[in-house]
Amino acid sequence: MKNKAGESSMKNSVKKLIGRRSFLRSTAGVLAGGFWADETLDAALQYTRTASKPSDLRITDLRIAQLPGRPLIRIDTNQGISGLGEVRDGGSKTYALMLKSRVLGENPCDIDRIFRKIKQFGFHARQGGGVSGIEMALWDIAGKAYGVPVYQMLGGKFRDKIRIYADTPQSPDPKVFGQRLKTRIEEGFTFLKMDVGIGLFAKLPGVLTAPLGTPLSAYNRTQHMFTGVELTDRGIGAMADYIAKVREVVGMEIPIATDHFGPIGVNSCIRLGKAFEKFNLAWMEDFIPWEHTELWKKITDAIDVPTLTGEDIYLKGPFEVLCRNHAVDIIQPDIATAGGILETHKIGDMAMEYGVAMAMHLGGSPIACMASVHCAAATENFLVLENHFVDQPAWGDIVDGIEKPIINRGFIKVPEGPGLGITLNEEAVKKQLAEPGYFEPTPQWDKERSWDRLWS
Ligand SMILES: [Mg+2]
């Protein structure tokens, strides 16, 4: 049965080929007076790219290589083309593997259709990592199949290189920390970020008013508004003094973003923001959880420092709520949570209509980084992309095909190769594996299934 079907489909494709060749011959005959012979056609076909027939591409496998905190995804096809993706840093590989049965047999170039099929299985923060990571891999395959970089498929570039801001190790001494930031400027960075959490100052007397006997670390899973922790004037003064001393070392010219303030209440956020106004910070990030639109708006309206959130938001909808209300000044999606490359591009375009800039969060490997780079290149209101790994050169070792170091003088060059523009360095990935196994088979996920319709 199978043979018969195979034979007849082979006959059909031979017939199609003959039909096309006789058409070519007759066309050529009209144009060149019968000049084209079979030999000429055969020679011409040698230069026709036949390795990939995008309309016949099918997904045949989805496998994982587990780096520390970063499950890398490889999606294989029936034409020898594979695509690379990555689950959000700190996320579980299961978030991708549970989707394998839903993508097997699909044409990986139907990116948007597959995304809409699987997006119900993503959620905020790490749970967005499976859907987003698979989406990245589909773009990589489509780009390789058609021979174009991802940014080109998104509509082309607004910029050739992507501005990076680097995280920098903290120090309780603002002069020491200021010098570290100064080194970043010497390394070519044009945009800085610092953490200025109350943890740095909590040992000083009288900086916090908080329920007695409870360490700050106990509020790890308590949202800021429910901790009862508030800064005193002395605490705000200590934090402002720290930033003043950092600004003395690095000057006022370069933008400095700030993050990780700690579990303080809304009123403390506002008082702190007011005290920081004179330092012209690029933004104050994640004061409170992103979903409290009205509280964010209250903070944003009260202080003359840009506010920012978004690294844990899945899909465009919640970003639209924040932008429409001007609840924050800048949004910062993470491509590995937000829904992948196209959704993040759409988030940027939506924000632009409200006059809101888009920074991009990143905690991932060079795979998620290059996915971000293509999206940033093609999104007009992009501001700056995060990187935590400037002091870890091995971070870039797992990919080849692009210029090294990946971050050069504070920027990443937008790659021109097909897809994400990178290939995997098998040896380097094997060296960094957190679990044994390099993209081992995953047949246990081939048939996972449920009735997934979202309505009745
Ligand atoms: Mg952050």
Boltz pocket constraint, residues with backbone or C-beta under 6 A from the ligand:
constraints:
  - pocket:
      binder: B
      contacts: [[A, 259], [A, 285], [A, 286], [A, 311]]
      max_distance: 6.0
